[in-house]
Amino acid sequence: MDGTDADPARNDTARDDTARDDTGDTGRTAGTAAGADADGVFAVRDRTGWRGVWRALALAILFLASVGFASGGVVRGLGFGSAVFVVLGAAGVVLFGWGLLVALGELTARRPVLEFDAAGVRRPARWPLPKRAARTLPWDDVAAMAAIRRGVTGARGGVRDHLVFLPTPELAELARTAERPALVALTLRDVPATAAAEPWAFSVEPGWDASLAEVVKQARRRRRIPVIDRRTK
């Protein structure tokens, strides 16, 4: 591919990010070495923020409360009420203990959420899964990249940009021509027509250590992939 949209009538949806920053991310500077290393691997990480810390703290409180439930049931002795306390406490210990372990692991492991190398686009496995569980989409199988926008202004989740690596020309054409509200299907796994795109849809988090513009630029340094920006059209 030559990195441009072959249809001149749709040039307003294809962007050449090697020439200019057209993704509209002016709130963060594009760190040229944010995730690049000597081996040519570009990694995007989610910065450790207060959200992760508060999540771990909340799970720790719930875990301790569950321990208290279980121990309180044991202290009260035999009885239906005591058994309920023990069962609920034990379930909470397992559930919140596992959540706390995962939350602490994510804070300390700092695994990337997205990587590029010479082989392709890689989605690293989330901790505590082994690193070998990562998935890779070869560059030859990437038909295009699409930037789309999900959410409603003022709603609880707000508006969030997504970068989707489209593995087939059919999905690339859909991204170019579909009505904007329908593009959300590219990020959903339960829509058969677009299910192949969902594993390669990345939500652009506020804590990413690289801007969307820099991520697109790094991808196109490895392969000249057409970029379809449908966030506003």
N, C-alpha and C positions, 0 to 999 in steps of 0.2 A: 504493500500500500504506500501511497505517496504522502499520507498524512493530511489530505484535504478531502472535502466532500466532493464527490464526482459530479454531483448535480448542481449547476450554478444557481438554479432557482432556490436552492436551500442553503446558500452560503451564509444566511443569517443565523443558521443553527450550527454551523461548523466553525470551530475556532482554531487558529494556529497559535498555540501557547508558547512556541519557541520564539516568536517574534515579539509578543507583548503579553502583559497580564490582563486578560479579559474576563477573569472569573469573578471580579468584583470583590475580592477579599482584601480590602484596604485596611482592615482593623489589625492585621498582623503582618509583619515583614516576613518575606520568604527567606528562610534560613538556608543558604546555599549548602551548608554542611550539616544541616540539622540532623539528618539520619544517614549520611553517606559514610562509608568506610573504605579502607584501602582495597578491599576486594571488589569494589564496585557495587556493593549491596546498599540500597537505599531503604531505610527502615523508618516508619512513622510510629511514634509512641504517644500514648495518652499521658499527659503530665499528671503526676500525683497531686491531687488537689484536695480541698477540704471535703468535697463530696465523698471521696473514698475513705477519708479518715472518719467522717461522721457515720458512714455506713458500717465500718468496722466497729466503732464505738457502740452503735445501736445494737448490733448483733451480739457484742460482748455482754451488754446489759440483759438482753433477752436470754442469752445462754446462762448467765448467773441466776436469773429469775427461774429458769427451768430447773436448774440444780436445786434451788430452794424449794420448788414445788415437790420434786421427787423426794428430797430429804425430809420435808415436812410430812409427807404421807407415810414415810417409814417410821418417823418418830411417833406419829399418832397411833400406830399399831394396826391390828387387823380391823377390817371394816370396809364397807362399800365406798364410803367417802375417801378413805385412805388409799384404796386401790385406784380410784379415779385420779387422785393427786399424783400417785406414782406413775401411772400410765401416761398422763399428760406431761408430767415433768420429764419422763424418759424420752418421749417423742420430741419434746422441745430441746433436750440436750443433744439428740442426734441431729435434728434439723438445723438448729441455730449454731451448734458446734461446727457442723460442716460448712455452713455459710460463713462463719467467722474464719475458718481455716482458709476458705477460698478468698475471702476479702483480704486477709493478711498476706496471702501468697501473691495476689495481684499487686498489692502495694510494694512488695519487696522484689518480686521476680522481674517486674517491668518488661514483660515481653512485648514486642511490637504488635500493633494491630494490623499492619500492612507492610509488605516488603516487595521490593523490585530487585531482581538480579538478571544476569544474562539469560537465565532459563525462562523467566516469565514473572507473572504476578503471583505472589504467595500470600495466603491467609494463614498466619501462624496459629498453632493450636493454643487455646486458652489454658492457663494454669488451672488445675494440676495435670492436664493431659500431657503426655510426652511430646517433645518437640517433633518427633517423627510423624505425628498425627497431622502436621501442617498440610494444607492443600495448595497445589500449584496449577495455575492456568498458563500454558505455554504462550509465548508471544504470538506464534503463528496461528493460535486459535482465538486471538482477540480481534474481533472485527471492528470494534469502535469503543470509545469511552463516552458515557453519557453523564452529564451533570443534571440532576433533577432536584426538585424541592418538594418536601413532604411536610404536612402539618398545616395548621391554621393559626394565623396571628391572633394572639390573645387566648388561645386554648392552652390546656395544661402542658402539653408537650412542646408548645411553640412551633416554630418553623425550623426545619433541619435540612441542610443540604446533604445529598447522597451522590457518591461517585460510583457508577456501575460500569464494570467491564463486560462488554457484550460478546458472548462467545460465538454468535452466528450472524451472518448477514441479515437474516430475517428479523432478528431482534434489533439490529442496528436500524433497519428500515422502520420498524415499529417505533423506535425512539425518535426518529426524525419526523414521523407523520402522525402519530397518535395524538389525540387531544390531551392537553396537559394533565387534567385530572386522572386520566387513565394510566399515566406513566408510573403511578404508585405501584402498579402490578409488578414492575420490574424488581421491587424490593420484597415481594411476598412469595413464599414458597408454596402456597396452596393454590396458585393459579397455574394450571397446566401449560398454558401457552407461553408463559414467561418464567417458568420454574427454573430453567437453565441459567438465568441471569441472577437469581437470588443469592447463590453462594458467593457471588463476586460483586455484591452491592455493599458498599462501605458507608456507614453513616459518618459524616464529617463532624466530629465532636469538637466542642469549644476548647478542650484541653489538648488537642493535637499539637505536637511540636513542629509541624510544618503546615503552611497554608494550603488550601486547595489548589491554588495556582502553582505552587512549588511541586506538589504531588503530580499534577498533570505534566509539568515540565520535565520532571524526572522520568516519568513513564515514556514520554516522547523522545527522550534522549536514547532510550533503549530500542524503541521501535516507533516509526512515524505512524501513529495511530490517529485516525479521524476523531475529533472531539465534537460531540453534539451537546450544546448547552441549551437545555430546555427548562431552566429554572424560572424564566420569566415569559417564555413564549410557548 
